[in-house]
Amino acid sequence: MMMRQAAEHGFGFAVRSDWKPEDLVKASRAWATVIVTEANGHPEQIEMLASQRRHRTSRNWR
């Protein structure tokens, strides 16, 4: 599910260097919302999931 959703929300195996930090936050939140909704998760999981991508990016995790 996550790999299918990734492409639909602009993510992939390569990092898009043209994204501004706020673009990444917006895309991360949108992707997390779809994942949590499709998995019938709790809405409070959305920010936690979205912030994981943000934190990894800020540490140059790849």
KOLSE-342603 format. One line per 4 residues: number of its first residue (from 1); their letters; for each residue x, y, z of N, C-alpha, C, O. Coordinates in Angstrom, 1 decimal. Example, Ala and Ser with C-alpha at 12.3 -4.5 7.8 and 13.67 -1.06 7.14 Angstrom:
BEGIN
1	AS	13.2:-5.7:7.8:12.3:-4.5:7.8:13.2:-3.3:7.8:14.2:-3.3:8.5 | 12.8:-2.2:7.1:13.7:-1.1:7.1:12.9:0.0:7.9:13.4:1.1:8.0
This chain:
BEGIN
1	MMMR	0.8:-1.2:0.0:0.0:0.0:0.0:0.9:1.3:0.0:0.6:2.2:-0.7 | 1.9:1.3:0.8:2.7:2.5:0.9:3.5:2.8:-0.4:3.6:4.0:-0.7 | 4.0:1.8:-1.1:4.7:2.1:-2.3:3.7:2.6:-3.4:4.1:3.5:-4.1 | 2.5:2.1:-3.4:1.6:2.6:-4.4:1.2:4.0:-4.0:1.1:4.9:-4.9
5	QAAE	1.0:4.3:-2.8:0.6:5.6:-2.3:1.7:6.6:-2.5:1.5:7.8:-2.8 | 3.0:6.2:-2.4:4.1:7.0:-2.5:4.1:7.8:-3.8:4.3:9.0:-3.9 | 4.0:7.0:-4.9:4.0:7.6:-6.2:2.9:8.6:-6.4:3.0:9.6:-7.1 | 1.7:8.3:-5.9:0.6:9.1:-6.0:0.7:10.5:-5.3:0.0:11.4:-5.6
9	HGFG	1.6:10.5:-4.3:1.8:11.8:-3.6:3.2:12.4:-3.8:3.6:13.2:-3.0 | 3.8:12.0:-4.9:5.1:12.6:-5.3:6.4:12.1:-4.7:7.4:12.7:-4.9 | 6.3:11.0:-4.0:7.4:10.4:-3.4:7.9:9.2:-4.2:7.2:8.6:-5.0 | 9.2:8.9:-4.1:9.7:7.8:-4.8:11.1:7.4:-4.1:11.3:7.8:-3.0
13	FAVR	11.9:6.6:-4.9:13.1:6.2:-4.3:14.2:7.4:-4.4:15.1:7.4:-3.6 | 14.0:8.3:-5.3:14.9:9.4:-5.4:14.3:10.6:-4.6:13.0:10.8:-4.6 | 15.1:11.5:-4.1:14.7:12.7:-3.4:14.5:13.8:-4.4:15.3:14.0:-5.3 | 13.4:14.5:-4.3:13.2:15.6:-5.2:13.8:16.9:-4.6:13.3:17.5:-3.7
17	SDWK	14.9:17.3:-5.2:15.7:18.4:-4.6:15.0:19.7:-4.9:15.4:20.7:-4.3 | 14.0:19.8:-5.8:13.4:21.0:-6.1:12.3:21.4:-5.2:11.7:22.4:-5.3 | 12.0:20.5:-4.2:10.9:20.7:-3.2:11.4:21.7:-2.1:12.5:21.5:-1.6 | 10.6:22.6:-1.8:10.9:23.5:-0.6:10.5:22.7:0.6:9.6:21.8:0.5
21	PEDL	11.0:23.0:1.8:10.6:22.3:3.0:9.1:22.3:3.2:8.5:21.3:3.6 | 8.4:23.4:2.9:7.0:23.4:3.1:6.2:22.6:2.1:5.1:22.0:2.4 | 6.8:22.4:0.9:6.2:21.4:0.0:6.3:20.0:0.5:5.3:19.2:0.4 | 7.4:19.7:1.1:7.6:18.3:1.6:6.7:18.1:2.8:6.1:17.0:2.9
25	VKAS	6.5:19.1:3.6:5.6:18.9:4.8:4.1:18.7:4.3:3.4:17.8:4.8 | 3.7:19.5:3.3:2.4:19.4:2.7:2.2:18.0:2.1:1.1:17.3:2.3 | 3.1:17.5:1.3:3.0:16.2:0.7:3.1:15.1:1.7:2.3:14.1:1.6 | 3.9:15.2:2.7:4.0:14.2:3.7:2.7:14.1:4.5:2.2:13.0:4.7
29	RAWA	2.1:15.2:4.8:0.8:15.2:5.5:-0.3:14.6:4.7:-1.1:13.8:5.2 | -0.3:14.9:3.4:-1.4:14.4:2.5:-1.2:12.8:2.3:-2.2:12.1:2.4 | 0.0:12.4:2.2:0.3:11.0:2.0:0.0:10.2:3.3:-0.7:9.2:3.3 | 0.4:10.8:4.5:0.0:10.2:5.8:-1.5:10.1:6.0:-2.0:9.1:6.5
33	TVIV	-2.2:11.1:5.6:-3.7:11.1:5.7:-4.3:9.9:4.9:-5.1:9.2:5.4 | -3.8:9.7:3.7:-4.3:8.6:2.9:-4.0:7.3:3.4:-4.8:6.4:3.5 | -2.7:7.1:3.9:-2.3:5.8:4.5:-3.2:5.5:5.7:-3.7:4.4:5.8 | -3.3:6.5:6.6:-4.0:6.2:7.9:-5.5:6.0:7.6:-6.1:5.1:8.2
37	TEAN	-6.1:6.7:6.6:-7.5:6.5:6.3:-7.7:5.2:5.7:-8.6:4.5:6.0 | -6.9:4.8:4.7:-7.0:3.5:4.0:-6.8:2.3:5.0:-7.5:1.3:4.8 | -6.0:2.5:6.0:-5.7:1.5:7.0:-6.7:1.5:8.1:-6.6:0.7:9.1 | -7.7:2.4:8.1:-8.7:2.6:9.1:-8.0:2.9:10.5:-8.4:2.4:11.5
41	GHPE	-7.0:3.7:10.4:-6.2:4.1:11.6:-6.9:5.2:12.3:-7.9:5.7:11.9 | -6.3:5.7:13.4:-6.8:6.8:14.1:-6.2:8.1:13.6:-5.0:8.1:13.2 | -7.0:9.1:13.5:-6.5:10.4:12.9:-5.3:11.0:13.6:-4.5:11.6:12.9 | -5.1:10.7:14.9:-3.9:11.3:15.5:-2.6:10.6:15.0:-1.6:11.2:15.3
45	QIEM	-2.7:9.6:14.3:-1.5:8.9:13.7:-1.0:9.7:12.5:0.2:9.5:12.1 | -1.8:10.6:11.9:-1.4:11.3:10.7:-0.2:12.2:11.0:0.8:12.1:10.2 | -0.3:13.0:12.0:0.9:13.9:12.3:2.1:13.1:12.6:3.2:13.5:12.2 | 2.0:12.1:13.4:3.1:11.3:13.8:3.8:10.7:12.6:5.0:10.7:12.5
49	LASQ	3.0:10.1:11.7:3.6:9.6:10.4:4.2:10.6:9.5:5.3:10.4:9.0 | 3.5:11.7:9.4:4.0:12.8:8.5:5.3:13.4:9.1:6.2:13.7:8.3 | 5.4:13.5:10.4:6.6:14.1:11.0:7.8:13.2:10.9:8.9:13.7:10.9 | 7.6:11.9:10.7:8.7:11.0:10.6:9.5:11.4:9.3:10.7:11.4:9.3
53	RRHR	8.8:11.6:8.3:9.5:12.0:7.0:10.2:13.3:7.2:11.3:13.5:6.7 | 9.6:14.3:7.8:10.1:15.6:8.0:11.4:15.5:8.8:12.4:16.1:8.5 | 11.4:14.7:9.9:12.6:14.6:10.7:13.8:13.9:10.0:14.9:14.3:10.1 | 13.4:12.9:9.2:14.5:12.1:8.5:15.1:13.1:7.4:16.3:13.0:7.2
57	TSRN	14.3:13.9:6.8:14.8:14.8:5.8:15.7:15.8:6.4:16.7:16.2:5.8 | 15.3:16.3:7.6:16.1:17.3:8.2:17.5:16.8:8.6:18.4:17.6:8.8 | 17.6:15.5:8.8:18.9:14.9:9.1:19.6:14.3:7.9:20.6:13.6:8.0 | 19.1:14.7:6.7:19.6:14.2:5.4:19.6:12.7:5.3:20.5:12.1:4.8
61	WR	18.6:12.1:5.9:18.4:10.6:5.8:17.9:10.2:4.4:17.1:10.9:3.9 | 18.5:9.2:3.9:18.1:8.7:2.6:18.2:7.2:2.6:17.9:6.6:1.6
